[in-house]
Amino acid sequence: MNSLTTTVAMILNKGDEVAIAGFGKSSVSKRAARTGRNPQTTEPVKIRASKTPGFAAEATFKTAVAGRRK
């Protein structure tokens, strides 16, 4: 990992959000434990609680990627 991703991962691991002006905001979402189904056997399976990273791009970044200008 490079220094940016390492730093962002450390901040998110603490539970804080990371906002980069003109780019977007990263945060961590918590997923509750739940019961799923094994698609091959249809037996119930316990799925543990987990955390997952999320990203919301800013409008400036979306516009730049789409190739549109204001």
mmCIF file as Biopython writes it, N, C-alpha, C and O atoms, coordinates in Angstrom:
data_model
#
loop_
_atom_site.group_PDB
_atom_site.id
_atom_site.type_symbol
_atom_site.label_atom_id
_atom_site.label_alt_id
_atom_site.label_comp_id
_atom_site.label_asym_id
_atom_site.label_entity_id
_atom_site.label_seq_id
_atom_site.pdbx_PDB_ins_code
_atom_site.Cartn_x
_atom_site.Cartn_y
_atom_site.Cartn_z
_atom_site.occupancy
_atom_site.B_iso_or_equiv
_atom_site.auth_seq_id
_atom_site.auth_asym_id
_atom_site.pdbx_PDB_model_num
ATOM 1   N N  . MET A ? 1  ? 0.838   -1.181  0.000   1.0 0.0 1  A 1 
ATOM 2   C CA . MET A ? 1  ? 0.000   0.000   0.000   1.0 0.0 1  A 1 
ATOM 3   C C  . MET A ? 1  ? 0.881   1.242   0.000   1.0 0.0 1  A 1 
ATOM 4   O O  . MET A ? 1  ? 1.978   1.247   0.559   1.0 0.0 1  A 1 
ATOM 5   N N  . ASN A ? 2  ? 0.383   2.282   -0.631  1.0 0.0 2  A 1 
ATOM 6   C CA . ASN A ? 2  ? 1.142   3.524   -0.577  1.0 0.0 2  A 1 
ATOM 7   C C  . ASN A ? 2  ? 0.731   4.333   0.653   1.0 0.0 2  A 1 
ATOM 8   O O  . ASN A ? 2  ? -0.184  3.946   1.380   1.0 0.0 2  A 1 
ATOM 9   N N  . SER A ? 3  ? 1.401   5.439   0.876   1.0 0.0 3  A 1 
ATOM 10  C CA . SER A ? 3  ? 1.180   6.197   2.112   1.0 0.0 3  A 1 
ATOM 11  C C  . SER A ? 3  ? -0.235  6.771   2.222   1.0 0.0 3  A 1 
ATOM 12  O O  . SER A ? 3  ? -0.771  6.862   3.326   1.0 0.0 3  A 1 
ATOM 13  N N  . LEU A ? 4  ? -0.855  7.163   1.093   1.0 0.0 4  A 1 
ATOM 14  C CA . LEU A ? 4  ? -2.216  7.707   1.150   1.0 0.0 4  A 1 
ATOM 15  C C  . LEU A ? 4  ? -3.205  6.638   1.608   1.0 0.0 4  A 1 
ATOM 16  O O  . LEU A ? 4  ? -3.999  6.875   2.518   1.0 0.0 4  A 1 
ATOM 17  N N  . THR A ? 5  ? -3.161  5.477   0.988   1.0 0.0 5  A 1 
ATOM 18  C CA . THR A ? 5  ? -4.116  4.428   1.365   1.0 0.0 5  A 1 
ATOM 19  C C  . THR A ? 5  ? -3.861  3.929   2.779   1.0 0.0 5  A 1 
ATOM 20  O O  . THR A ? 5  ? -4.803  3.591   3.496   1.0 0.0 5  A 1 
ATOM 21  N N  . THR A ? 6  ? -2.608  3.880   3.183   1.0 0.0 6  A 1 
ATOM 22  C CA . THR A ? 6  ? -2.288  3.470   4.554   1.0 0.0 6  A 1 
ATOM 23  C C  . THR A ? 6  ? -2.856  4.462   5.558   1.0 0.0 6  A 1 
ATOM 24  O O  . THR A ? 6  ? -3.446  4.063   6.562   1.0 0.0 6  A 1 
ATOM 25  N N  . THR A ? 7  ? -2.681  5.749   5.292   1.0 0.0 7  A 1 
ATOM 26  C CA . THR A ? 7  ? -3.186  6.787   6.187   1.0 0.0 7  A 1 
ATOM 27  C C  . THR A ? 7  ? -4.707  6.769   6.251   1.0 0.0 7  A 1 
ATOM 28  O O  . THR A ? 7  ? -5.286  6.854   7.334   1.0 0.0 7  A 1 
ATOM 29  N N  . VAL A ? 8  ? -5.357  6.660   5.096   1.0 0.0 8  A 1 
ATOM 30  C CA . VAL A ? 8  ? -6.824  6.616   5.061   1.0 0.0 8  A 1 
ATOM 31  C C  . VAL A ? 8  ? -7.326  5.386   5.822   1.0 0.0 8  A 1 
ATOM 32  O O  . VAL A ? 8  ? -8.280  5.489   6.593   1.0 0.0 8  A 1 
ATOM 33  N N  . ALA A ? 9  ? -6.703  4.240   5.615   1.0 0.0 9  A 1 
ATOM 34  C CA . ALA A ? 9  ? -7.115  3.020   6.313   1.0 0.0 9  A 1 
ATOM 35  C C  . ALA A ? 9  ? -6.972  3.170   7.830   1.0 0.0 9  A 1 
ATOM 36  O O  . ALA A ? 9  ? -7.835  2.720   8.583   1.0 0.0 9  A 1 
ATOM 37  N N  . MET A ? 10 ? -5.888  3.799   8.277   1.0 0.0 10 A 1 
ATOM 38  C CA . MET A ? 10 ? -5.687  3.999   9.714   1.0 0.0 10 A 1 
ATOM 39  C C  . MET A ? 10 ? -6.765  4.908   10.299  1.0 0.0 10 A 1 
ATOM 40  O O  . MET A ? 10 ? -7.277  4.644   11.387  1.0 0.0 10 A 1 
ATOM 41  N N  . ILE A ? 11 ? -7.109  5.975   9.582   1.0 0.0 11 A 1 
ATOM 42  C CA . ILE A ? 11 ? -8.137  6.907   10.059  1.0 0.0 11 A 1 
ATOM 43  C C  . ILE A ? 11 ? -9.499  6.228   10.106  1.0 0.0 11 A 1 
ATOM 44  O O  . ILE A ? 11 ? -10.234 6.373   11.082  1.0 0.0 11 A 1 
ATOM 45  N N  . LEU A ? 12 ? -9.840  5.481   9.042   1.0 0.0 12 A 1 
ATOM 46  C CA . LEU A ? 12 ? -11.123 4.781   9.002   1.0 0.0 12 A 1 
ATOM 47  C C  . LEU A ? 12 ? -11.189 3.709   10.085  1.0 0.0 12 A 1 
ATOM 48  O O  . LEU A ? 12 ? -12.253 3.481   10.662  1.0 0.0 12 A 1 
ATOM 49  N N  . ASN A ? 13 ? -10.077 3.055   10.367  1.0 0.0 13 A 1 
ATOM 50  C CA . ASN A ? 13 ? -10.024 2.024   11.399  1.0 0.0 13 A 1 
ATOM 51  C C  . ASN A ? 13 ? -10.358 2.595   12.771  1.0 0.0 13 A 1 
ATOM 52  O O  . ASN A ? 13 ? -10.917 1.895   13.616  1.0 0.0 13 A 1 
ATOM 53  N N  . LYS A ? 14 ? -10.017 3.872   12.997  1.0 0.0 14 A 1 
ATOM 54  C CA . LYS A ? 14 ? -10.344 4.550   14.259  1.0 0.0 14 A 1 
ATOM 55  C C  . LYS A ? 14 ? -11.826 4.914   14.341  1.0 0.0 14 A 1 
ATOM 56  O O  . LYS A ? 14 ? -12.327 5.238   15.418  1.0 0.0 14 A 1 
ATOM 57  N N  . GLY A ? 15 ? -12.532 4.861   13.198  1.0 0.0 15 A 1 
ATOM 58  C CA . GLY A ? 15 ? -13.945 5.203   13.181  1.0 0.0 15 A 1 
ATOM 59  C C  . GLY A ? 15 ? -14.229 6.607   12.682  1.0 0.0 15 A 1 
ATOM 60  O O  . GLY A ? 15 ? -15.379 7.047   12.692  1.0 0.0 15 A 1 
ATOM 61  N N  . ASP A ? 16 ? -13.192 7.321   12.243  1.0 0.0 16 A 1 
ATOM 62  C CA . ASP A ? 16 ? -13.379 8.677   11.732  1.0 0.0 16 A 1 
ATOM 63  C C  . ASP A ? 16 ? -13.641 8.654   10.224  1.0 0.0 16 A 1 
ATOM 64  O O  . ASP A ? 16 ? -13.449 7.632   9.565   1.0 0.0 16 A 1 
ATOM 65  N N  . GLU A ? 17 ? -14.081 9.793   9.692   1.0 0.0 17 A 1 
ATOM 66  C CA . GLU A ? 17 ? -14.295 9.942   8.257   1.0 0.0 17 A 1 
ATOM 67  C C  . GLU A ? 17 ? -13.115 10.691  7.654   1.0 0.0 17 A 1 
ATOM 68  O O  . GLU A ? 17 ? -12.429 11.447  8.341   1.0 0.0 17 A 1 
ATOM 69  N N  . VAL A ? 18 ? -12.885 10.471  6.357   1.0 0.0 18 A 1 
ATOM 70  C CA . VAL A ? 18 ? -11.835 11.170  5.629   1.0 0.0 18 A 1 
ATOM 71  C C  . VAL A ? 18 ? -12.487 11.921  4.477   1.0 0.0 18 A 1 
ATOM 72  O O  . VAL A ? 18 ? -13.159 11.320  3.639   1.0 0.0 18 A 1 
ATOM 73  N N  . ALA A ? 19 ? -12.290 13.233  4.434   1.0 0.0 19 A 1 
ATOM 74  C CA . ALA A ? 19 ? -12.838 14.055  3.357   1.0 0.0 19 A 1 
ATOM 75  C C  . ALA A ? 19 ? -11.688 14.736  2.630   1.0 0.0 19 A 1 
ATOM 76  O O  . ALA A ? 19 ? -10.848 15.389  3.249   1.0 0.0 19 A 1 
ATOM 77  N N  . ILE A ? 20 ? -11.660 14.577  1.307   1.0 0.0 20 A 1 
ATOM 78  C CA . ILE A ? 20 ? -10.655 15.220  0.479   1.0 0.0 20 A 1 
ATOM 79  C C  . ILE A ? 20 ? -11.400 16.178  -0.450  1.0 0.0 20 A 1 
ATOM 80  O O  . ILE A ? 20 ? -12.185 15.750  -1.296  1.0 0.0 20 A 1 
ATOM 81  N N  . ALA A ? 21 ? -11.146 17.474  -0.283  1.0 0.0 21 A 1 
ATOM 82  C CA . ALA A ? 21 ? -11.857 18.500  -1.049  1.0 0.0 21 A 1 
ATOM 83  C C  . ALA A ? 21 ? -11.682 18.266  -2.552  1.0 0.0 21 A 1 
ATOM 84  O O  . ALA A ? 21 ? -10.567 18.058  -3.030  1.0 0.0 21 A 1 
ATOM 85  N N  . GLY A ? 22 ? -12.787 18.301  -3.282  1.0 0.0 22 A 1 
ATOM 86  C CA . GLY A ? 22 ? -12.768 18.115  -4.726  1.0 0.0 22 A 1 
ATOM 87  C C  . GLY A ? 22 ? -12.734 16.666  -5.149  1.0 0.0 22 A 1 
ATOM 88  O O  . GLY A ? 22 ? -12.794 16.379  -6.345  1.0 0.0 22 A 1 
ATOM 89  N N  . PHE A ? 23 ? -12.640 15.739  -4.204  1.0 0.0 23 A 1 
ATOM 90  C CA . PHE A ? 23 ? -12.560 14.316  -4.531  1.0 0.0 23 A 1 
ATOM 91  C C  . PHE A ? 23 ? -13.730 13.536  -3.939  1.0 0.0 23 A 1 
ATOM 92  O O  . PHE A ? 23 ? -14.523 12.953  -4.679  1.0 0.0 23 A 1 
ATOM 93  N N  . GLY A ? 24 ? -13.843 13.521  -2.609  1.0 0.0 24 A 1 
ATOM 94  C CA . GLY A ? 24 ? -14.944 12.803  -1.992  1.0 0.0 24 A 1 
ATOM 95  C C  . GLY A ? 24 ? -14.707 12.514  -0.525  1.0 0.0 24 A 1 
ATOM 96  O O  . GLY A ? 24 ? -13.757 13.009  0.082   1.0 0.0 24 A 1 
ATOM 97  N N  . LYS A ? 25 ? -15.598 11.697  0.034   1.0 0.0 25 A 1 
ATOM 98  C CA . LYS A ? 25 ? -15.564 11.386  1.463   1.0 0.0 25 A 1 
ATOM 99  C C  . LYS A ? 25 ? -15.617 9.876   1.645   1.0 0.0 25 A 1 
ATOM 100 O O  . LYS A ? 25 ? -16.436 9.195   1.029   1.0 0.0 25 A 1 
ATOM 101 N N  . SER A ? 26 ? -14.741 9.362   2.493   1.0 0.0 26 A 1 
ATOM 102 C CA . SER A ? 26 ? -14.726 7.943   2.837   1.0 0.0 26 A 1 
ATOM 103 C C  . SER A ? 26 ? -15.175 7.785   4.278   1.0 0.0 26 A 1 
ATOM 104 O O  . SER A ? 26 ? -14.844 8.601   5.138   1.0 0.0 26 A 1 
ATOM 105 N N  . SER A ? 27 ? -15.932 6.727   4.531   1.0 0.0 27 A 1 
ATOM 106 C CA . SER A ? 27 ? -16.383 6.439   5.882   1.0 0.0 27 A 1 
ATOM 107 C C  . SER A ? 27 ? -16.556 4.930   6.025   1.0 0.0 27 A 1 
ATOM 108 O O  . SER A ? 27 ? -16.462 4.186   5.049   1.0 0.0 27 A 1 
ATOM 109 N N  . VAL A ? 28 ? -16.806 4.495   7.243   1.0 0.0 28 A 1 
ATOM 110 C CA . VAL A ? 28 ? -16.998 3.072   7.520   1.0 0.0 28 A 1 
ATOM 111 C C  . VAL A ? 28 ? -18.452 2.832   7.896   1.0 0.0 28 A 1 
ATOM 112 O O  . VAL A ? 28 ? -19.019 3.556   8.715   1.0 0.0 28 A 1 
ATOM 113 N N  . SER A ? 29 ? -19.051 1.813   7.293   1.0 0.0 29 A 1 
ATOM 114 C CA . SER A ? 29 ? -20.417 1.409   7.631   1.0 0.0 29 A 1 
ATOM 115 C C  . SER A ? 29 ? -20.362 0.094   8.391   1.0 0.0 29 A 1 
ATOM 116 O O  . SER A ? 29 ? -19.541 -0.777  8.102   1.0 0.0 29 A 1 
ATOM 117 N N  . LYS A ? 30 ? -21.248 -0.030  9.363   1.0 0.0 30 A 1 
ATOM 118 C CA . LYS A ? 30 ? -21.309 -1.266  10.141  1.0 0.0 30 A 1 
ATOM 119 C C  . LYS A ? 30 ? -22.463 -2.118  9.624   1.0 0.0 30 A 1 
ATOM 120 O O  . LYS A ? 30 ? -23.574 -1.627  9.428   1.0 0.0 30 A 1 
ATOM 121 N N  . ARG A ? 31 ? -22.186 -3.391  9.408   1.0 0.0 31 A 1 
ATOM 122 C CA . ARG A ? 31 ? -23.219 -4.338  8.992   1.0 0.0 31 A 1 
ATOM 123 C C  . ARG A ? 31 ? -23.529 -5.238  10.175  1.0 0.0 31 A 1 
ATOM 124 O O  . ARG A ? 31 ? -22.626 -5.810  10.785  1.0 0.0 31 A 1 
ATOM 125 N N  . ALA A ? 32 ? -24.797 -5.360  10.492  1.0 0.0 32 A 1 
ATOM 126 C CA . ALA A ? 32 ? -25.219 -6.187  11.623  1.0 0.0 32 A 1 
ATOM 127 C C  . ALA A ? 32 ? -25.113 -7.674  11.268  1.0 0.0 32 A 1 
ATOM 128 O O  . ALA A ? 32 ? -25.134 -8.050  10.097  1.0 0.0 32 A 1 
ATOM 129 N N  . ALA A ? 33 ? -25.000 -8.498  12.296  1.0 0.0 33 A 1 
ATOM 130 C CA . ALA A ? 33 ? -25.019 -9.943  12.092  1.0 0.0 33 A 1 
ATOM 131 C C  . ALA A ? 33 ? -26.403 -10.339 11.578  1.0 0.0 33 A 1 
ATOM 132 O O  . ALA A ? 33 ? -27.414 -9.744  11.953  1.0 0.0 33 A 1 
ATOM 133 N N  . ARG A ? 34 ? -26.428 -11.340 10.725  1.0 0.0 34 A 1 
ATOM 134 C CA . ARG A ? 34 ? -27.710 -11.753 10.156  1.0 0.0 34 A 1 
ATOM 135 C C  . ARG A ? 34 ? -27.636 -13.213 9.733   1.0 0.0 34 A 1 
ATOM 136 O O  . ARG A ? 34 ? -26.568 -13.825 9.757   1.0 0.0 34 A 1 
ATOM 137 N N  . THR A ? 35 ? -28.762 -13.753 9.354   1.0 0.0 35 A 1 
ATOM 138 C CA . THR A ? 35 ? -28.828 -15.120 8.862   1.0 0.0 35 A 1 
ATOM 139 C C  . THR A ? 35 ? -29.016 -15.086 7.353   1.0 0.0 35 A 1 
ATOM 140 O O  . THR A ? 35 ? -29.919 -14.423 6.843   1.0 0.0 35 A 1 
ATOM 141 N N  . GLY A ? 36 ? -28.157 -15.805 6.647   1.0 0.0 36 A 1 
ATOM 142 C CA . GLY A ? 36 ? -28.263 -15.911 5.201   1.0 0.0 36 A 1 
ATOM 143 C C  . GLY A ? 36 ? -28.575 -17.341 4.807   1.0 0.0 36 A 1 
ATOM 144 O O  . GLY A ? 36 ? -28.876 -18.173 5.663   1.0 0.0 36 A 1 
ATOM 145 N N  . ARG A ? 37 ? -28.506 -17.627 3.536   1.0 0.0 37 A 1 
ATOM 146 C CA . ARG A ? 37 ? -28.764 -18.982 3.056   1.0 0.0 37 A 1 
ATOM 147 C C  . ARG A ? 37 ? -27.642 -19.418 2.125   1.0 0.0 37 A 1 
ATOM 148 O O  . ARG A ? 37 ? -27.187 -18.645 1.282   1.0 0.0 37 A 1 
ATOM 149 N N  . ASN A ? 38 ? -27.203 -20.657 2.283   1.0 0.0 38 A 1 
ATOM 150 C CA . ASN A ? 38 ? -26.248 -21.249 1.365   1.0 0.0 38 A 1 
ATOM 151 C C  . ASN A ? 38 ? -27.002 -21.519 0.060   1.0 0.0 38 A 1 
ATOM 152 O O  . ASN A ? 38 ? -27.966 -22.284 0.072   1.0 0.0 38 A 1 
ATOM 153 N N  . PRO A ? 39 ? -26.597 -20.917 -1.069  1.0 0.0 39 A 1 
ATOM 154 C CA . PRO A ? 39 ? -27.363 -21.075 -2.308  1.0 0.0 39 A 1 
ATOM 155 C C  . PRO A ? 39 ? -27.368 -22.499 -2.858  1.0 0.0 39 A 1 
ATOM 156 O O  . PRO A ? 39 ? -28.283 -22.869 -3.594  1.0 0.0 39 A 1 
ATOM 157 N N  . GLN A ? 40 ? -26.358 -23.306 -2.513  1.0 0.0 40 A 1 
ATOM 158 C CA . GLN A ? 40 ? -26.325 -24.681 -3.015  1.0 0.0 40 A 1 
ATOM 159 C C  . GLN A ? 40 ? -27.208 -25.624 -2.218  1.0 0.0 40 A 1 
ATOM 160 O O  . GLN A ? 40 ? -27.849 -26.512 -2.781  1.0 0.0 40 A 1 
ATOM 161 N N  . THR A ? 41 ? -27.239 -25.427 -0.890  1.0 0.0 41 A 1 
ATOM 162 C CA . THR A ? 41 ? -27.998 -26.350 -0.041  1.0 0.0 41 A 1 
ATOM 163 C C  . THR A ? 41 ? -29.250 -25.722 0.549   1.0 0.0 41 A 1 
ATOM 164 O O  . THR A ? 41 ? -30.081 -26.432 1.115   1.0 0.0 41 A 1 
ATOM 165 N N  . THR A ? 42 ? -29.402 -24.445 0.435   1.0 0.0 42 A 1 
ATOM 166 C CA . THR A ? 42 ? -30.486 -23.633 1.015   1.0 0.0 42 A 1 
ATOM 167 C C  . THR A ? 42 ? -30.548 -23.718 2.544   1.0 0.0 42 A 1 
ATOM 168 O O  . THR A ? 42 ? -31.562 -23.362 3.144   1.0 0.0 42 A 1 
ATOM 169 N N  . GLU A ? 43 ? -29.474 -24.184 3.169   1.0 0.0 43 A 1 
ATOM 170 C CA . GLU A ? 43 ? -29.418 -24.234 4.626   1.0 0.0 43 A 1 
ATOM 171 C C  . GLU A ? 43 ? -29.106 -22.850 5.177   1.0 0.0 43 A 1 
ATOM 172 O O  . GLU A ? 43 ? -28.373 -22.088 4.546   1.0 0.0 43 A 1 
ATOM 173 N N  . PRO A ? 44 ? -29.653 -22.508 6.353   1.0 0.0 44 A 1 
ATOM 174 C CA . PRO A ? 44 ? -29.340 -21.215 6.969   1.0 0.0 44 A 1 
ATOM 175 C C  . PRO A ? 44 ? -27.867 -21.141 7.378   1.0 0.0 44 A 1 
ATOM 176 O O  . PRO A ? 44 ? -27.288 -22.126 7.837   1.0 0.0 44 A 1 
ATOM 177 N N  . VAL A ? 45 ? -27.280 -19.972 7.206   1.0 0.0 45 A 1 
ATOM 178 C CA . VAL A ? 45 ? -25.884 -19.740 7.562   1.0 0.0 45 A 1 
ATOM 179 C C  . VAL A ? 45 ? -25.818 -18.452 8.373   1.0 0.0 45 A 1 
ATOM 180 O O  . VAL A ? 45 ? -26.432 -17.449 8.008   1.0 0.0 45 A 1 
ATOM 181 N N  . LYS A ? 46 ? -25.065 -18.483 9.484   1.0 0.0 46 A 1 
ATOM 182 C CA . LYS A ? 46 ? -24.887 -17.276 10.283  1.0 0.0 46 A 1 
ATOM 183 C C  . LYS A ? 46 ? -23.807 -16.420 9.640   1.0 0.0 46 A 1 
ATOM 184 O O  . LYS A ? 46 ? -22.717 -16.907 9.342   1.0 0.0 46 A 1 
ATOM 185 N N  . ILE A ? 47 ? -24.111 -15.139 9.425   1.0 0.0 47 A 1 
ATOM 186 C CA . ILE A ? 47 ? -23.161 -14.187 8.869   1.0 0.0 47 A 1 
ATOM 187 C C  . ILE A ? 47 ? -22.790 -13.222 9.993   1.0 0.0 47 A 1 
ATOM 188 O O  . ILE A ? 47 ? -23.656 -12.578 10.585  1.0 0.0 47 A 1 
ATOM 189 N N  . ARG A ? 48 ? -21.490 -13.132 10.275  1.0 0.0 48 A 1 
ATOM 190 C CA . ARG A ? 48 ? -21.023 -12.292 11.385  1.0 0.0 48 A 1 
ATOM 191 C C  . ARG A ? 48 ? -21.184 -10.806 11.067  1.0 0.0 48 A 1 
ATOM 192 O O  . ARG A ? 48 ? -21.272 -10.414 9.904   1.0 0.0 48 A 1 
ATOM 193 N N  . ALA A ? 49 ? -21.220 -9.997  12.105  1.0 0.0 49 A 1 
ATOM 194 C CA . ALA A ? 49 ? -21.222 -8.539  11.943  1.0 0.0 49 A 1 
ATOM 195 C C  . ALA A ? 49 ? -19.876 -8.139  11.350  1.0 0.0 49 A 1 
ATOM 196 O O  . ALA A ? 49 ? -18.859 -8.781  11.613  1.0 0.0 49 A 1 
ATOM 197 N N  . SER A ? 50 ? -19.876 -7.074  10.550  1.0 0.0 50 A 1 
ATOM 198 C CA . SER A ? 50 ? -18.634 -6.634  9.927   1.0 0.0 50 A 1 
ATOM 199 C C  . SER A ? 50 ? -18.665 -5.131  9.667   1.0 0.0 50 A 1 
ATOM 200 O O  . SER A ? 50 ? -19.699 -4.477  9.804   1.0 0.0 50 A 1 
ATOM 201 N N  . LYS A ? 51 ? -17.511 -4.609  9.292   1.0 0.0 51 A 1 
ATOM 202 C CA . LYS A ? 51 ? -17.402 -3.211  8.902   1.0 0.0 51 A 1 
ATOM 203 C C  . LYS A ? 51 ? -16.964 -3.184  7.443   1.0 0.0 51 A 1 
ATOM 204 O O  . LYS A ? 51 ? -16.183 -4.033  7.013   1.0 0.0 51 A 1 
ATOM 205 N N  . THR A ? 52 ? -17.465 -2.209  6.677   1.0 0.0 52 A 1 
ATOM 206 C CA . THR A ? 52 ? -17.103 -2.089  5.276   1.0 0.0 52 A 1 
ATOM 207 C C  . THR A ? 52 ? -16.855 -0.625  4.923   1.0 0.0 52 A 1 
ATOM 208 O O  . THR A ? 52 ? -17.574 0.257   5.393   1.0 0.0 52 A 1 
ATOM 209 N N  . PRO A ? 53 ? -15.843 -0.362  4.101   1.0 0.0 53 A 1 
ATOM 210 C CA . PRO A ? 53 ? -15.575 1.027   3.721   1.0 0.0 53 A 1 
ATOM 211 C C  . PRO A ? 53 ? -16.567 1.507   2.668   1.0 0.0 53 A 1 
ATOM 212 O O  . PRO A ? 53 ? -17.050 0.727   1.847   1.0 0.0 53 A 1 
ATOM 213 N N  . GLY A ? 54 ? -16.858 2.792   2.706   1.0 0.0 54 A 1 
ATOM 214 C CA . GLY A ? 54 ? -17.743 3.394   1.718   1.0 0.0 54 A 1 
ATOM 215 C C  . GLY A ? 54 ? -17.119 4.665   1.172   1.0 0.0 54 A 1 
ATOM 216 O O  . GLY A ? 54 ? -16.271 5.276   1.822   1.0 0.0 54 A 1 
ATOM 217 N N  . PHE A ? 55 ? -17.537 5.062   -0.020  1.0 0.0 55 A 1 
ATOM 218 C CA . PHE A ? 55 ? -16.997 6.267   -0.629  1.0 0.0 55 A 1 
ATOM 219 C C  . PHE A ? 55 ? -18.116 7.013   -1.324  1.0 0.0 55 A 1 
ATOM 220 O O  . PHE A ? 55 ? -18.923 6.415   -2.037  1.0 0.0 55 A 1 
ATOM 221 N N  . ALA A ? 56 ? -18.165 8.319   -1.117  1.0 0.0 56 A 1 
ATOM 222 C CA . ALA A ? 56 ? -19.132 9.189   -1.796  1.0 0.0 56 A 1 
ATOM 223 C C  . ALA A ? 56 ? -18.338 10.261  -2.538  1.0 0.0 56 A 1 
ATOM 224 O O  . ALA A ? 56 ? -17.675 11.092  -1.917  1.0 0.0 56 A 1 
ATOM 225 N N  . ALA A ? 57 ? -18.409 10.239  -3.866  1.0 0.0 57 A 1 
ATOM 226 C CA . ALA A ? 57 ? -17.667 11.203  -4.678  1.0 0.0 57 A 1 
ATOM 227 C C  . ALA A ? 57 ? -18.356 12.558  -4.636  1.0 0.0 57 A 1 
ATOM 228 O O  . ALA A ? 57 ? -19.583 12.648  -4.593  1.0 0.0 57 A 1 
ATOM 229 N N  . GLU A ? 58 ? -17.536 13.618  -4.650  1.0 0.0 58 A 1 
ATOM 230 C CA . GLU A ? 58 ? -18.086 14.979  -4.705  1.0 0.0 58 A 1 
ATOM 231 C C  . GLU A ? 58 ? -18.533 15.290  -6.124  1.0 0.0 58 A 1 
ATOM 232 O O  . GLU A ? 58 ? -18.072 14.668  -7.081  1.0 0.0 58 A 1 
ATOM 233 N N  . ALA A ? 59 ? -19.425 16.247  -6.253  1.0 0.0 59 A 1 
ATOM 234 C CA . ALA A ? 59 ? -19.967 16.631  -7.553  1.0 0.0 59 A 1 
ATOM 235 C C  . ALA A ? 59 ? -18.869 17.078  -8.513  1.0 0.0 59 A 1 
ATOM 236 O O  . ALA A ? 59 ? -18.934 16.784  -9.706  1.0 0.0 59 A 1 
ATOM 237 N N  . THR A ? 60 ? -17.866 17.783  -8.006  1.0 0.0 60 A 1 
ATOM 238 C CA . THR A ? 60 ? -16.750 18.251  -8.843  1.0 0.0 60 A 1 
ATOM 239 C C  . THR A ? 60 ? -16.033 17.067  -9.483  1.0 0.0 60 A 1 
ATOM 240 O O  . THR A ? 60 ? -15.718 17.098  -10.673 1.0 0.0 60 A 1 
ATOM 241 N N  . PHE A ? 61 ? -15.782 16.046  -8.712  1.0 0.0 61 A 1 
ATOM 242 C CA . PHE A ? 61 ? -15.094 14.858  -9.203  1.0 0.0 61 A 1 
ATOM 243 C C  . PHE A ? 61 ? -15.971 14.097  -10.205 1.0 0.0 61 A 1 
ATOM 244 O O  . PHE A ? 61 ? -15.485 13.655  -11.246 1.0 0.0 61 A 1 
ATOM 245 N N  . LYS A ? 62 ? -17.243 13.950  -9.893  1.0 0.0 62 A 1 
ATOM 246 C CA . LYS A ? 62 ? -18.160 13.259  -10.804 1.0 0.0 62 A 1 
ATOM 247 C C  . LYS A ? 62 ? -18.215 13.960  -12.156 1.0 0.0 62 A 1 
ATOM 248 O O  . LYS A ? 62 ? -18.191 13.312  -13.202 1.0 0.0 62 A 1 
ATOM 249 N N  . THR A ? 63 ? -18.289 15.277  -12.126 1.0 0.0 63 A 1 
ATOM 250 C CA . THR A ? 63 ? -18.349 16.066  -13.358 1.0 0.0 63 A 1 
ATOM 251 C C  . THR A ? 63 ? -17.060 15.890  -14.175 1.0 0.0 63 A 1 
ATOM 252 O O  . THR A ? 63 ? -17.113 15.748  -15.396 1.0 0.0 63 A 1 
ATOM 253 N N  . ALA A ? 64 ? -15.928 15.899  -13.510 1.0 0.0 64 A 1 
ATOM 254 C CA . ALA A ? 64 ? -14.647 15.734  -14.206 1.0 0.0 64 A 1 
ATOM 255 C C  . ALA A ? 64 ? -14.534 14.375  -14.863 1.0 0.0 64 A 1 
ATOM 256 O O  . ALA A ? 64 ? -14.030 14.268  -15.981 1.0 0.0 64 A 1 
ATOM 257 N N  . VAL A ? 65 ? -14.995 13.334  -14.184 1.0 0.0 65 A 1 
ATOM 258 C CA . VAL A ? 65 ? -14.938 11.984  -14.732 1.0 0.0 65 A 1 
ATOM 259 C C  . VAL A ? 65 ? -15.891 11.828  -15.905 1.0 0.0 65 A 1 
ATOM 260 O O  . VAL A ? 65 ? -15.570 11.143  -16.876 1.0 0.0 65 A 1 
ATOM 261 N N  . ALA A ? 66 ? -17.038 12.446  -15.830 1.0 0.0 66 A 1 
ATOM 262 C CA . ALA A ? 66 ? -18.038 12.362  -16.889 1.0 0.0 66 A 1 
ATOM 263 C C  . ALA A ? 66 ? -17.650 13.191  -18.117 1.0 0.0 66 A 1 
ATOM 264 O O  . ALA A ? 66 ? -18.236 13.030  -19.188 1.0 0.0 66 A 1 
ATOM 265 N N  . GLY A ? 67 ? -16.669 14.070  -17.960 1.0 0.0 67 A 1 
ATOM 266 C CA . GLY A ? 67 ? -16.215 14.895  -19.075 1.0 0.0 67 A 1 
ATOM 267 C C  . GLY A ? 67 ? -17.087 16.096  -19.341 1.0 0.0 67 A 1 
ATOM 268 O O  . GLY A ? 67 ? -16.973 16.724  -20.394 1.0 0.0 67 A 1 
ATOM 269 N N  . ARG A ? 68 ? -17.942 16.422  -18.421 1.0 0.0 68 A 1 
ATOM 270 C CA . ARG A ? 68 ? -18.816 17.601  -18.572 1.0 0.0 68 A 1 
ATOM 271 C C  . ARG A ? 68 ? -18.201 18.786  -17.873 1.0 0.0 68 A 1 
ATOM 272 O O  . ARG A ? 68 ? -17.451 18.635  -16.908 1.0 0.0 68 A 1 
ATOM 273 N N  . ARG A ? 69 ? -18.514 19.944  -18.353 1.0 0.0 69 A 1 
ATOM 274 C CA . ARG A ? 69 ? -18.063 21.183  -17.707 1.0 0.0 69 A 1 
ATOM 275 C C  . ARG A ? 69 ? -19.254 21.962  -17.213 1.0 0.0 69 A 1 
ATOM 276 O O  . ARG A ? 69 ? -20.353 21.860  -17.757 1.0 0.0 69 A 1 
ATOM 277 N N  . LYS A ? 70 ? -19.024 22.742  -16.174 1.0 0.0 70 A 1 
ATOM 278 C CA . LYS A ? 70 ? -20.101 23.586  -15.642 1.0 0.0 70 A 1 
ATOM 279 C C  . LYS A ? 70 ? -20.266 24.804  -16.491 1.0 0.0 70 A 1 
ATOM 280 O O  . LYS A ? 70 ? -21.123 25.641  -16.209 1.0 0.0 70 A 1 
#
